Amino acid sequence: MKKLPAHYSKIRERHGKLIEAVEALGQAAKNAGPLEAMTAELVQLAAAVAIRSEGSVHSHTRRALSHGATPEQVRHAAVLLTSVVGFPAVAAALAWIDDVIEDA
């Protein structure tokens, strides 16, 4: 994985204990069930799309790719949400996903 985004690194420097707790919670959630890492990242990517969180879409795109997802699978995870969250949210998410894919 590439260097962490500057904004996240700043938060980590300023609020290290909080970030440790957030990361531990995330890992505990992933360990709580049988989903494979790639699938878990695609689920979290879909949630990030739904709440229109650009940073989270970037993060979970990177993580899904690092766990073996193809660019097509990542894009499909967003496209599947069109009838749920609407085309404008999906279009924005696809641009954010492409930010990561094109930078890889």
N, CA, C and O atoms as a GROMACS GRO file, in nm:
protein
  416
    1MET      N    1   0.085  -0.118   0.000
    1MET     CA    2   0.000   0.000   0.000
    1MET      C    3   0.089   0.124   0.000
    1MET      O    4   0.194   0.127   0.064
    2LYS      N    5   0.045   0.226  -0.073
    2LYS     CA    6   0.119   0.350  -0.078
    2LYS      C    7   0.112   0.422   0.056
    2LYS      O    8   0.040   0.381   0.148
    3LYS      N    9   0.188   0.529   0.065
    3LYS     CA   10   0.189   0.614   0.183
    3LYS      C   11   0.046   0.658   0.217
    3LYS      O   12  -0.035   0.683   0.128
    4LEU      N   13   0.018   0.667   0.346
    4LEU     CA   14  -0.114   0.710   0.391
    4LEU      C   15  -0.140   0.854   0.348
    4LEU      O   16  -0.047   0.934   0.338
    5PRO      N   17  -0.267   0.888   0.321
    5PRO     CA   18  -0.299   1.026   0.285
    5PRO      C   19  -0.252   1.124   0.394
    5PRO      O   20  -0.256   1.091   0.512
    6ALA      N   21  -0.210   1.241   0.353
    6ALA     CA   22  -0.155   1.340   0.446
    6ALA      C   23  -0.256   1.377   0.556
    6ALA      O   24  -0.219   1.390   0.672
    7HIS      N   25  -0.382   1.392   0.518
    7HIS     CA   26  -0.483   1.430   0.617
    7HIS      C   27  -0.497   1.323   0.726
    7HIS      O   28  -0.505   1.354   0.844
    8TYR      N   29  -0.499   1.196   0.683
    8TYR     CA   30  -0.510   1.086   0.780
    8TYR      C   31  -0.386   1.083   0.869
    8TYR      O   32  -0.396   1.061   0.990
    9SER      N   33  -0.271   1.104   0.811
    9SER     CA   34  -0.147   1.106   0.889
    9SER      C   35  -0.150   1.217   0.994
    9SER      O   36  -0.103   1.196   1.106
   10LYS      N   37  -0.203   1.334   0.958
   10LYS     CA   38  -0.214   1.444   1.054
   10LYS      C   39  -0.306   1.406   1.170
   10LYS      O   40  -0.274   1.431   1.286
   11ILE      N   41  -0.418   1.347   1.137
   11ILE     CA   42  -0.511   1.305   1.243
   11ILE      C   43  -0.442   1.203   1.333
   11ILE      O   44  -0.455   1.208   1.455
   12ARG      N   45  -0.370   1.112   1.271
   12ARG     CA   46  -0.300   1.009   1.348
   12ARG      C   47  -0.196   1.071   1.442
   12ARG      O   48  -0.182   1.027   1.556
   13GLU      N   49  -0.125   1.172   1.394
   13GLU     CA   50  -0.025   1.240   1.478
   13GLU      C   51  -0.092   1.312   1.595
   13GLU      O   52  -0.043   1.306   1.708
   14ARG      N   53  -0.202   1.379   1.567
   14ARG     CA   54  -0.269   1.460   1.670
   14ARG      C   55  -0.352   1.376   1.767
   14ARG      O   56  -0.366   1.411   1.884
   15HIS      N   57  -0.407   1.267   1.718
   15HIS     CA   58  -0.502   1.188   1.797
   15HIS      C   59  -0.469   1.039   1.787
   15HIS      O   60  -0.553   0.958   1.750
   16GLY      N   61  -0.346   1.006   1.819
   16GLY     CA   62  -0.296   0.870   1.803
   16GLY      C   63  -0.380   0.764   1.873
   16GLY      O   64  -0.408   0.659   1.815
   17LYS      N   65  -0.418   0.789   1.995
   17LYS     CA   66  -0.496   0.690   2.071
   17LYS      C   67  -0.633   0.668   2.006
   17LYS      O   68  -0.682   0.556   2.000
   18LEU      N   69  -0.694   0.775   1.958
   18LEU     CA   70  -0.823   0.763   1.890
   18LEU      C   71  -0.810   0.677   1.765
   18LEU      O   72  -0.891   0.588   1.743
   19ILE      N   73  -0.709   0.704   1.684
   19ILE     CA   74  -0.690   0.627   1.561
   19ILE      C   75  -0.661   0.482   1.592
   19ILE      O   76  -0.710   0.392   1.523
   20GLU      N   77  -0.581   0.456   1.696
   20GLU     CA   78  -0.556   0.317   1.737
   20GLU      C   79  -0.688   0.247   1.771
   20GLU      O   80  -0.709   0.132   1.732
   21ALA      N   81  -0.775   0.315   1.842
   21ALA     CA   82  -0.904   0.256   1.881
   21ALA      C   83  -0.992   0.233   1.758
   21ALA      O   84  -1.056   0.129   1.747
   22VAL      N   85  -0.995   0.330   1.667
   22VAL     CA   86  -1.075   0.316   1.545
   22VAL      C   87  -1.024   0.198   1.462
   22VAL      O   88  -1.103   0.118   1.412
   23GLU      N   89  -0.892   0.189   1.448
   23GLU     CA   90  -0.834   0.078   1.370
   23GLU      C   91  -0.861  -0.056   1.438
   23GLU      O   92  -0.888  -0.155   1.370
   24ALA      N   93  -0.852  -0.060   1.570
   24ALA     CA   94  -0.880  -0.185   1.643
   24ALA      C   95  -1.027  -0.226   1.626
   24ALA      O   96  -1.057  -0.344   1.611
   25LEU      N   97  -1.117  -0.128   1.630
   25LEU     CA   98  -1.259  -0.158   1.609
   25LEU      C   99  -1.281  -0.214   1.469
   25LEU      O  100  -1.353  -0.312   1.451
   26GLY      N  101  -1.220  -0.152   1.370
   26GLY     CA  102  -1.232  -0.200   1.232
   26GLY      C  103  -1.181  -0.343   1.218
   26GLY      O  104  -1.244  -0.425   1.152
   27GLN      N  105  -1.068  -0.372   1.280
   27GLN     CA  106  -1.013  -0.508   1.272
   27GLN      C  107  -1.103  -0.608   1.346
   27GLN      O  108  -1.123  -0.720   1.299
   28ALA      N  109  -1.156  -0.568   1.460
   28ALA     CA  110  -1.246  -0.656   1.534
   28ALA      C  111  -1.371  -0.688   1.453
   28ALA      O  112  -1.419  -0.801   1.453
   29ALA      N  113  -1.424  -0.587   1.383
   29ALA     CA  114  -1.542  -0.609   1.298
   29ALA      C  115  -1.510  -0.707   1.185
   29ALA      O  116  -1.590  -0.796   1.155
   30LYS      N  117  -1.394  -0.692   1.124
   30LYS     CA  118  -1.355  -0.783   1.016
   30LYS      C  119  -1.334  -0.925   1.068
   30LYS      O  120  -1.364  -1.022   0.998
   31ASN      N  121  -1.283  -0.937   1.188
   31ASN     CA  122  -1.258  -1.070   1.247
   31ASN      C  123  -1.384  -1.135   1.302
   31ASN      O  124  -1.382  -1.252   1.340
   32ALA      N  125  -1.494  -1.061   1.306
   32ALA     CA  126  -1.617  -1.111   1.368
   32ALA      C  127  -1.698  -1.205   1.279
   32ALA      O  128  -1.798  -1.262   1.324
   33GLY      N  129  -1.657  -1.221   1.156
   33GLY     CA  130  -1.736  -1.305   1.067
   33GLY      C  131  -1.652  -1.371   0.960
   33GLY      O  132  -1.530  -1.356   0.956
   34PRO      N  133  -1.721  -1.444   0.872
   34PRO     CA  134  -1.652  -1.529   0.775
   34PRO      C  135  -1.616  -1.463   0.642
   34PRO      O  136  -1.557  -1.529   0.556
   35LEU      N  137  -1.649  -1.336   0.620
   35LEU     CA  138  -1.620  -1.276   0.490
   35LEU      C  139  -1.470  -1.265   0.467
   35LEU      O  140  -1.393  -1.233   0.558
   36GLU      N  141  -1.430  -1.292   0.345
   36GLU     CA  142  -1.290  -1.276   0.307
   36GLU      C  143  -1.257  -1.128   0.302
   36GLU      O  144  -1.347  -1.044   0.290
   37ALA      N  145  -1.130  -1.095   0.312
   37ALA     CA  146  -1.086  -0.955   0.319
   37ALA      C  147  -1.134  -0.874   0.199
   37ALA      O  148  -1.182  -0.762   0.217
   38MET      N  149  -1.125  -0.928   0.078
   38MET     CA  150  -1.167  -0.855  -0.040
   38MET      C  151  -1.316  -0.823  -0.033
   38MET      O  152  -1.357  -0.710  -0.062
   39THR      N  153  -1.396  -0.920   0.004
   39THR     CA  154  -1.540  -0.900   0.014
   39THR      C  155  -1.572  -0.796   0.120
   39THR      O  156  -1.658  -0.710   0.100
   40ALA      N  157  -1.506  -0.804   0.233
   40ALA     CA  158  -1.528  -0.707   0.341
   40ALA      C  159  -1.496  -0.566   0.292
   40ALA      O  160  -1.570  -0.472   0.323
   41GLU      N  161  -1.388  -0.550   0.217
   41GLU     CA  162  -1.354  -0.417   0.166
   41GLU      C  163  -1.457  -0.367   0.065
   41GLU      O  164  -1.487  -0.248   0.063
   42LEU      N  165  -1.511  -0.456  -0.017
   42LEU     CA  166  -1.613  -0.415  -0.113
   42LEU      C  167  -1.742  -0.374  -0.042
   42LEU      O  168  -1.810  -0.281  -0.085
   43VAL      N  169  -1.775  -0.443   0.067
   43VAL     CA  170  -1.892  -0.405   0.147
   43VAL      C  171  -1.870  -0.266   0.207
   43VAL      O  172  -1.958  -0.180   0.202
   44GLN      N  173  -1.752  -0.246   0.263
   44GLN     CA  174  -1.722  -0.115   0.323
   44GLN      C  175  -1.714  -0.006   0.215
   44GLN      O  176  -1.752   0.108   0.240
   45LEU      N  177  -1.666  -0.041   0.098
   45LEU     CA  178  -1.666   0.053  -0.014
   45LEU      C  179  -1.809   0.096  -0.047
   45LEU      O  180  -1.836   0.214  -0.066
   46ALA      N  181  -1.899   0.000  -0.053
   46ALA     CA  182  -2.039   0.031  -0.084
   46ALA      C  183  -2.097   0.126   0.022
   46ALA      O  184  -2.171   0.219  -0.012
   47ALA      N  185  -2.065   0.104   0.147
   47ALA     CA  186  -2.114   0.193   0.253
   47ALA      C  187  -2.055   0.333   0.235
   47ALA      O  188  -2.125   0.432   0.255
   48ALA      N  189  -1.930   0.341   0.199
   48ALA     CA  190  -1.865   0.470   0.177
   48ALA      C  191  -1.930   0.545   0.061
   48ALA      O  192  -1.948   0.667   0.066
   49VAL      N  193  -1.965   0.471  -0.044
   49VAL     CA  194  -2.037   0.531  -0.157
   49VAL      C  195  -2.170   0.586  -0.109
   49VAL      O  196  -2.208   0.698  -0.143
   50ALA      N  197  -2.240   0.507  -0.031
   50ALA     CA  198  -2.374   0.545   0.015
   50ALA      C  199  -2.372   0.673   0.099
   50ALA      O  200  -2.466   0.753   0.092
   51ILE      N  201  -2.268   0.693   0.176
   51ILE     CA  202  -2.261   0.815   0.258
   51ILE      C  203  -2.181   0.925   0.190
   51ILE      O  204  -2.156   1.030   0.249
   52ARG      N  205  -2.141   0.901   0.067
   52ARG     CA  206  -2.068   0.998  -0.015
   52ARG      C  207  -1.942   1.048   0.053
   52ARG      O  208  -1.915   1.168   0.059
   53SER      N  209  -1.864   0.954   0.106
   53SER     CA  210  -1.739   0.987   0.174
   53SER      C  211  -1.622   0.963   0.080
   53SER      O  212  -1.577   0.850   0.061
   54GLU      N  213  -1.572   1.070   0.021
   54GLU     CA  214  -1.464   1.059  -0.077
   54GLU      C  215  -1.341   0.990  -0.019
   54GLU      O  216  -1.285   0.901  -0.082
   55GLY      N  217  -1.300   1.030   0.101
   55GLY     CA  218  -1.183   0.970   0.163
   55GLY      C  219  -1.200   0.821   0.188
   55GLY      O  220  -1.107   0.743   0.165
   56SER      N  221  -1.318   0.782   0.233
   56SER     CA  222  -1.343   0.640   0.258
   56SER      C  223  -1.351   0.561   0.128
   56SER      O  224  -1.306   0.447   0.122
   57VAL      N  225  -1.408   0.622   0.024
   57VAL     CA  226  -1.411   0.554  -0.106
   57VAL      C  227  -1.268   0.532  -0.154
   57VAL      O  228  -1.234   0.423  -0.201
   58HIS      N  229  -1.184   0.633  -0.142
   58HIS     CA  230  -1.043   0.617  -0.180
   58HIS      C  231  -0.978   0.504  -0.099
   58HIS      O  232  -0.914   0.415  -0.155
   59SER      N  233  -0.997   0.509   0.033
   59SER     CA  234  -0.934   0.411   0.121
   59SER      C  235  -0.978   0.268   0.091
   59SER      O  236  -0.895   0.178   0.078
   60HIS      N  237  -1.109   0.247   0.080
   60HIS     CA  238  -1.158   0.110   0.059
   60HIS      C  239  -1.133   0.062  -0.084
   60HIS      O  240  -1.124  -0.058  -0.108
   61THR      N  241  -1.121   0.155  -0.178
   61THR     CA  242  -1.079   0.115  -0.313
   61THR      C  243  -0.936   0.062  -0.307
   61THR      O  244  -0.908  -0.046  -0.360
   62ARG      N  245  -0.846   0.138  -0.243
   62ARG     CA  246  -0.706   0.092  -0.231
   62ARG      C  247  -0.700  -0.043  -0.162
   62ARG      O  248  -0.628  -0.133  -0.206
   63ARG      N  249  -0.775  -0.057  -0.053
   63ARG     CA  250  -0.770  -0.181   0.024
   63ARG      C  251  -0.830  -0.298  -0.054
   63ARG      O  252  -0.775  -0.408  -0.051
   64ALA      N  253  -0.940  -0.275  -0.123
   64ALA     CA  254  -1.000  -0.384  -0.203
   64ALA      C  255  -0.902  -0.430  -0.310
   64ALA      O  256  -0.885  -0.550  -0.332
   65LEU      N  257  -0.839  -0.335  -0.378
   65LEU     CA  258  -0.740  -0.371  -0.480
   65LEU      C  259  -0.624  -0.448  -0.419
   65LEU      O  260  -0.574  -0.544  -0.478
   66SER      N  261  -0.580  -0.406  -0.300
   66SER     CA  262  -0.467  -0.474  -0.236
   66SER      C  263  -0.502  -0.615  -0.193
   66SER      O  264  -0.413  -0.698  -0.173
   67HIS      N  265  -0.632  -0.644  -0.177
   67HIS     CA  266  -0.677  -0.778  -0.140
   67HIS      C  267  -0.722  -0.860  -0.260
   67HIS      O  268  -0.786  -0.964  -0.246
   68GLY      N  269  -0.689  -0.811  -0.380
   68GLY     CA  270  -0.713  -0.892  -0.500
   68GLY      C  271  -0.831  -0.853  -0.586
   68GLY      O  272  -0.854  -0.916  -0.689
   69ALA      N  273  -0.907  -0.753  -0.547
   69ALA     CA  274  -1.019  -0.710  -0.632
   69ALA      C  275  -0.964  -0.648  -0.760
   69ALA      O  276  -0.859  -0.584  -0.760
   70THR      N  277  -1.035  -0.669  -0.868
   70THR     CA  278  -0.996  -0.607  -0.994
   70THR      C  279  -1.062  -0.468  -1.000
   70THR      O  280  -1.160  -0.443  -0.929
   71PRO      N  281  -1.010  -0.380  -1.084
   71PRO     CA  282  -1.077  -0.251  -1.102
   71PRO      C  283  -1.224  -0.267  -1.142
   71PRO      O  284  -1.309  -0.189  -1.098
   72GLU      N  285  -1.253  -0.366  -1.225
   72GLU     CA  286  -1.392  -0.389  -1.267
   72GLU      C  287  -1.480  -0.428  -1.150
   72GLU      O  288  -1.594  -0.383  -1.142
   73GLN      N  289  -1.430  -0.511  -1.058
   73GLN     CA  290  -1.507  -0.550  -0.941
   73GLN      C  291  -1.533  -0.429  -0.850
   73GLN      O  292  -1.643  -0.414  -0.796
   74VAL      N  293  -1.434  -0.346  -0.834
   74VAL     CA  294  -1.449  -0.227  -0.750
   74VAL      C  295  -1.554  -0.134  -0.810
   74VAL      O  296  -1.644  -0.086  -0.740
   75ARG      N  297  -1.542  -0.109  -0.939
   75ARG     CA  298  -1.641  -0.022  -1.004
   75ARG      C  299  -1.782  -0.083  -0.996
   75ARG      O  300  -1.880  -0.011  -0.975
   76HIS      N  301  -1.790  -0.214  -1.013
   76HIS     CA  302  -1.921  -0.281  -1.008
   76HIS      C  303  -1.985  -0.266  -0.870
   76HIS      O  304  -2.106  -0.250  -0.859
   77ALA      N  305  -1.903  -0.273  -0.765
   77ALA     CA  306  -1.955  -0.256  -0.629
   77ALA      C  307  -2.024  -0.121  -0.615
   77ALA      O  308  -2.124  -0.110  -0.544
   78ALA      N  309  -1.973  -0.019  -0.681
   78ALA     CA  310  -2.036   0.113  -0.678
   78ALA      C  311  -2.160   0.118  -0.768
   78ALA      O  312  -2.264   0.168  -0.728
   79VAL      N  313  -2.147   0.065  -0.888
   79VAL     CA  314  -2.258   0.069  -0.985
   79VAL      C  315  -2.381  -0.002  -0.930
   79VAL      O  316  -2.494   0.039  -0.958
   80LEU      N  317  -2.361  -0.108  -0.853
   80LEU     CA  318  -2.474  -0.182  -0.795
   80LEU      C  319  -2.562  -0.095  -0.708
   80LEU      O  320  -2.678  -0.129  -0.683
   81LEU      N  321  -2.510   0.016  -0.662
   81LEU     CA  322  -2.585   0.102  -0.571
   81LEU      C  323  -2.672   0.205  -0.643
   81LEU      O  324  -2.742   0.282  -0.577
   82THR      N  325  -2.670   0.207  -0.774
   82THR     CA  326  -2.742   0.310  -0.848
   82THR      C  327  -2.888   0.319  -0.809
   82THR      O  328  -2.939   0.429  -0.787
   83SER      N  329  -2.957   0.208  -0.799
   83SER     CA  330  -3.100   0.212  -0.766
   83SER      C  331  -3.125   0.237  -0.617
   83SER      O  332  -3.239   0.260  -0.577
   84VAL      N  333  -3.021   0.233  -0.537
   84VAL     CA  334  -3.036   0.254  -0.393
   84VAL      C  335  -3.002   0.397  -0.354
   84VAL      O  336  -3.078   0.462  -0.283
   85VAL      N  337  -2.887   0.447  -0.400
   85VAL     CA  338  -2.841   0.580  -0.358
   85VAL      C  339  -2.852   0.684  -0.470
   85VAL      O  340  -2.834   0.803  -0.445
   86GLY      N  341  -2.880   0.640  -0.590
   86GLY     CA  342  -2.898   0.732  -0.702
   86GLY      C  343  -2.774   0.749  -0.787
   86GLY      O  344  -2.661   0.730  -0.742
   87PHE      N  345  -2.799   0.786  -0.911
   87PHE     CA  346  -2.689   0.800  -1.006
   87PHE      C  347  -2.589   0.909  -0.968
   87PHE      O  348  -2.469   0.887  -0.986
   88PRO      N  349  -2.630   1.026  -0.917
   88PRO     CA  350  -2.530   1.127  -0.884
   88PRO      C  351  -2.426   1.078  -0.781
   88PRO      O  352  -2.307   1.107  -0.794
   89ALA      N  353  -2.471   1.007  -0.679
   89ALA     CA  354  -2.378   0.954  -0.579
   89ALA      C  355  -2.285   0.851  -0.640
   89ALA      O  356  -2.166   0.847  -0.609
   90VAL      N  357  -2.339   0.766  -0.727
   90VAL     CA  358  -2.258   0.663  -0.792
   90VAL      C  359  -2.158   0.728  -0.888
   90VAL      O  360  -2.043   0.686  -0.895
   91ALA      N  361  -2.202   0.828  -0.963
   91ALA     CA  362  -2.112   0.896  -1.056
   91ALA      C  363  -1.995   0.960  -0.981
   91ALA      O  364  -1.881   0.951  -1.024
   92ALA      N  365  -2.024   1.024  -0.868
   92ALA     CA  366  -1.917   1.083  -0.788
   92ALA      C  367  -1.822   0.975  -0.738
   92ALA      O  368  -1.700   0.990  -0.744
   93ALA      N  369  -1.878   0.865  -0.689
   93ALA     CA  370  -1.796   0.756  -0.638
   93ALA      C  371  -1.708   0.696  -0.746
   93ALA      O  372  -1.592   0.663  -0.721
   94LEU      N  373  -1.761   0.682  -0.866
   94LEU     CA  374  -1.680   0.627  -0.976
   94LEU      C  375  -1.562   0.719  -1.007
   94LEU      O  376  -1.454   0.671  -1.040
   95ALA      N  377  -1.582   0.848  -0.997
   95ALA     CA  378  -1.469   0.941  -1.016
   95ALA      C  379  -1.365   0.922  -0.907
   95ALA      O  380  -1.245   0.922  -0.934
   96TRP      N  381  -1.410   0.905  -0.782
   96TRP     CA  382  -1.317   0.884  -0.672
   96TRP      C  383  -1.245   0.750  -0.684
   96TRP      O  384  -1.126   0.740  -0.654
   97ILE      N  385  -1.317   0.649  -0.727
   97ILE     CA  386  -1.255   0.518  -0.749
   97ILE      C  387  -1.148   0.529  -0.857
   97ILE      O  388  -1.039   0.474  -0.844
   98ASP      N  389  -1.181   0.600  -0.965
   98ASP     CA  390  -1.084   0.616  -1.073
   98ASP      C  391  -0.962   0.697  -1.028
   98ASP      O  392  -0.852   0.676  -1.079
   99ASP      N  393  -0.980   0.790  -0.933
   99ASP     CA  394  -0.863   0.860  -0.876
   99ASP      C  395  -0.759   0.759  -0.830
   99ASP      O  396  -0.639   0.775  -0.854
  100VAL      N  397  -0.806   0.656  -0.762
  100VAL     CA  398  -0.715   0.555  -0.704
  100VAL      C  399  -0.664   0.460  -0.812
  100VAL      O  400  -0.544   0.432  -0.819
  101ILE      N  401  -0.754   0.412  -0.896
  101ILE     CA  402  -0.714   0.315  -0.999
  101ILE      C  403  -0.614   0.377  -1.096
  101ILE      O  404  -0.515   0.314  -1.133
  102GLU      N  405  -0.640   0.499  -1.137
  102GLU     CA  406  -0.550   0.566  -1.233
  102GLU      C  407  -0.418   0.603  -1.171
  102GLU      O  408  -0.319   0.620  -1.242
  103ASP      N  409  -0.414   0.617  -1.038
  103ASP     CA  410  -0.291   0.653  -0.967
  103ASP      C  411  -0.207   0.529  -0.932
  103ASP      O  412  -0.090   0.541  -0.895
  104ALA      N  413  -0.270   0.411  -0.944
  104ALA     CA  414  -0.200   0.286  -0.904
  104ALA      C  415  -0.092   0.246  -1.002
  104ALA      O  416  -0.025   0.145  -0.983
   0.00000   0.00000   0.00000
